[in-house]
Amino acid sequence: MPFTMSHDHAHIHRPAVHRPVDLHAHYLSPPVMKIFESVAPEYGIEWKVIEGKGPQFRTGHLVTGPVGKRFADIDTRLEEMDKQGVEAHALSMSQPMCYWAKPALAQQICEVYNDSLADAHVKHPTRLYGLALLPMHHPDLAMREVERAAKLPGIRGYYMATHVNGVDVSDESFLPVYERIEASGLPLFLHPVEVLAHQRLTKFYLTNLIGNPTESAIAAAHFIFGGVLDRFPKLEIVLPHAGGSFPWIVWRLHRGWVVREDLKKIKMGPADYLRRFWYDTVGYSDHTVDFLKTIVGTDRIVMGSDYCFPIAYEQPVKVVTEHPRLSDAEKHAIVDANARRLLRIA
């Protein structure tokens, strides 16, 4: 059935054929924000409230916020989604995640956050879904949370950073977690938090503009060369920011595999793993989508916005539906059908 607005949002119009799903939409729930504030002194978190905008806090070199209503208030989010013509968000935290926290606190953060995701879904079952946060720096706790979160209403995937306190995603300690995620049938969404060589990227917003896409490429390379994709052939992994720099440099990785014997421990060349990943549309150019269409096909592309960071798309649906070189079927797949297939939602 086509998406029908609730009566209080019925003034928004869009073509009935699409029921758009934004797979890259960040959310910080009020309960987890209270935890962050309460532990700020103990963990050296710099916490302040900016008048009229909300709290802002620093963990390490990462500054999050101000966390205003668009980020943390569900009613405001729904209004923004209506303006964008988006039916559903797959909610995820992004920074600061929980890898800086001691085990008990990390577990608490994940449980409270994931319960918040479930609560949002129960209240808005066709509009809000969750990507569960995992305490990956303690894999035993992460395995438990994979299984607990899978039973929560509306949890349709899992979420981790491109590395965990400097430990890369191919590390053997994470393999049991991936095994459980694969068994759940739900996807794993990656997102950069701490970026490579951040000291060199502090100026010009480069931690985001260059650091984030580079982190996605590093993580993808580890999943490939580390044999993770071979070991878990049904594990679905989503790369943000249109795959970052990975799809653009994959043939350099492939060349390394061709000429170096130490890289031949995997079943096929890196370029042959391109379709093992999913890619969102947050590439800021029609040409990026064209490139992804050519190398992986539109059946592996999902709509994203990066809501609600400053760099985010304000009209993520139009980015796809107004693309001049996509067919109607391809547009429908990207804004709607692919995400619903991946997340296993109707």
N, C-alpha and C positions, 0 to 999 in steps of 0.2 A: 504494500500500500504506500502511496506517496506520503511524504511527511506533511502533517497537518499541525499548524501552530496551535498552542493553547490559546484560549479566547483572549487573554490579555496581551498576546503577542501577534494577533492575527493580521495586523496591518502590514506585516512584512510579506513581500511577494517574491517568489522565485519559481522557476519552472518545476513542475511537479515530478518530473522524471528523476530528479536527483534527490538523494537523501544524504547529504555530504557528511563525511566523518573526518574530523581533524585528528590525526594520529600523533601530532606533536604539539601538545598543549599543556603548559606547566601550571601547577597548582600547589600552593602551600596552605594547608588547612589550619584554622585557628587553634585546634588542640595541639598540633605539633609545634606551632609558633610559641605557645605558652611554655612548652618544654624547652625550646631553645632559649627563651628569655630566662627561665629559671636556672639553667645551668651555665649561663654566660659567664658569671664570675669564676666558677671553677675551671672552665675550659679556656679562659682567656678570650672569649668572644666579645668583640666590641659591639655593644648594643646601644642604639639610640633611636628615639622616635622623632621623625621629621614632621613638624606640625602641618596638618592638612594632607599628608601623604602616607603616613604609616611608619612602621618600624624598618630600620635598616641595620644590618649587622655584618661584621667581618669575621670570617674564619680563615686563618692563614692569610693568603693574599687575595682571597675571594670576597667580594662585597656583594651582598644580596639585598635587593630592595632599592628604594622604599617599597615595601609590600603593601600596596593599596588594595582597594576593593576589587579591582579587576583581577587581581591575583588570588585573593583569599575569600571573597564573598560570592557565594553560589548564585544568588539572585542577579547580581551585577554581571556575572559571567554569562548567564542565560540571556540577558538582554543584549550583551555584546555578540553572542553567537547568533541571535536573531538578526541583528544588523548585518552580520556577515553572511547570512544564509546558510549557517552551519547547523546541522541537526544534532550531531554528537561530538563530544570531546572524549578522547582517551587521555585521562589525567595522569600527569607524572610530575615528580618533584623537581628534577634538575638539582642545582646546587642549593644547599650545601651537602645534600645526602646525609650519610651518618657515619662515614668511615673514620671520622675523627673521634668518635665516642667510644668509651669503654664498653665491654660486652653487654652488660645489663642495660645500660642506657641505649646502646644501639638497638638492642632487641625491643626496648620500649618505644623508641622512635618509630621503628618499622611497624610494630603492631598498631600503635596509635594512628599513624598515617594511613596504613592500609585499611584500618577500620573506618577512617574518615572517608576514604574512597568508596567503601561499601555503603556507608550511610548516604553519601551523595547519590549513588546509583539507586538505592531503595526509594529515595524521594523523587528521583527523576530517571526512571528506568530505561527510557528510550534515548536519553540525551547525555548521560554521564556514565562513563566506564572507567576502570582503573588499571594502571600498570603498577604492580606492587613493588615497593621498595624492599631491598634485601640487605642484611648486614654482611656483605660479601667479605669483609675483612675477618670474619669469623665463620668460615664455611659450614661448620656444624650448625650454627644458629641459622645461617642462610637456608640450609636444607630443610630445617624445621619450618621456617617461614614460607618457603615455597609450598609446602604441603598445607599449612594452615591457611594461607592466603587463597589458595585454589578453591577452598570451600566457601569463601566469602562471596556474597552476591555482587556481580558486576566486575569482578577482577578478571581481566581478559588478557593479561600478559605480565611480564616482569621487566625490571628496570635495573640497569647497572651502569657504572661509569666505564670509560675506555681503559682505565687501569684503576687499581685499588691500592691506594697509598704506595704507589710505585711498583706494585706487583702486576705484571701484565696478564692479559686475559687468557693467555695460553698456559698459565701456571697450573701444575698438576693438582694443586689444592682446590681448584675450582671445578674440576671434572665431575665430582659427585653432584655438585649443584646443577651443572648443565644436564647431567643424566636425568635428574628429577624434573627439570624444566622440559626437556624433550618428552618425557613420559606424560607430562601434563597436557601436551598438545598445544600449549600456549606459546606465543612468541617472546623473544627477549629483545627489548629495545635498549640500544646503547645511547649514551650521551656523555660528552666530555664534561669534566668538572675541573680537575687540576690539569693544566696543559703543560706541554713540554717547553722547557726553557722560558718560563714565565717572566724571568728577570729581563729578558730581551724584548718582551712583548708588552711591557707596561704602558708604553706610549701609543697613542693613536688608536686605542681600542683593539690593538692587535691580538690580545689574548683571545678575543672572540673571533675577529676577522680572519686571522691566520691560525691561531692556536687550536681552535675547535675543529676546523676541517682537517688539520694535520693529525690530531688525536684520533679521529675516526679512521684515517688511513693506517695508522700504526696498529690500532686494534684489529682491523680487518686483516692486516698482514699476519698478526699473531694467530688469529683464528685459522688462517690458511696454513702457514708454515708450521705452526705448532700441532697440526693434525687434528684440531678440535672438530672441524667440519667433517673430516673423514670418520672420526670416531662416533659422531652423532649426526647421521645423515638426515634425520628428520627435524633437527633443531632449526627453527626459523629465527633469523636475526635481522633486525631493522637498523639501518644506519641513518642517522639524522643528517640534516643539511645537505640533502641530495647525495649522500655518501661521502661528503667532505671531498678531500683530494684523492681518495682511493680510486674511484673509477677513471680518473684522469692519469694515474701513474701505474695502473695495474700491469700494463705491458712492460714497464721497467722491471717490476717484480717478476713478471713472466720470463723476461730475458735472463734475469739472475738465476732462475730455476733451470733454464736451458743450459747455461754455461757452468754452473757450480754444482759439483757432485753433492756437497753437503746440504743442498736445498732439495734434493730429489727424494726425500723421505715421504712425500705426499703422493697421492694417487694420480694427480694430474696437475697441469700448470696453473698458476694463479689466475690467469684470465678465464680459465674454465670454471672457476668458482664464482664468477660475477653474479650468476643467477641464484646462488645460495643466499644472497642477501636481498633485502627489500630496501627501497630508497624513497625518501619523502621528496616533496616538491620544493623544499626551501633552498633553492639555488639562485633565486633572484634574477633569472633570465629565461626567456622562452628557449634560448639556445641550450641551456642546461637540460631542460626537459627533452628537447630534441635529441641530445646526445644520449641520455639515458634510454630513450625509446629505441635508439639504434643499437645500443650495446646490450641491453637487458630485456627490452620489450616493455610495453605499457602495463602488462599484467604483473610487474614487480614494482610498480610505482604507486605510492599512496600519498594522499594530500596531507600537508602539514602547514603550520603557520608559525611555530615558535612562540605562540601566545604565552605571556603577554609582554615579552621583553622588547626593548626599544627597536631592535632590528627586525621584529616579527612582521609578517604579512598582515596588513589590516583587512584585506579582502582575499583570503586564500582560495575561495571558490572561484572568483573571477579570474585569478591567475591561471586556472585550468580551463574554465569554460570559455574564456576569451582568447585562448591560445589559437593562433591562426592556422596551425598545421596539424592539429589533432582532430580526428574524426569524432562524431557524436558518441560512438561506441567507446572510443578511447577516453574521452572526457568522463563518461559515466563510470568507466572502470576505475579511473584514478580518484575521482571525488567520492565514490560510493562503494562500488562492488568489491574492489580489491581489499579495502580495509575490513569490510564485513566478512569476507572470506577468511582473512588472516586472523581476525579477532573472534571469529565464530559467533557473530551476532546476526540477528535477523534484519 
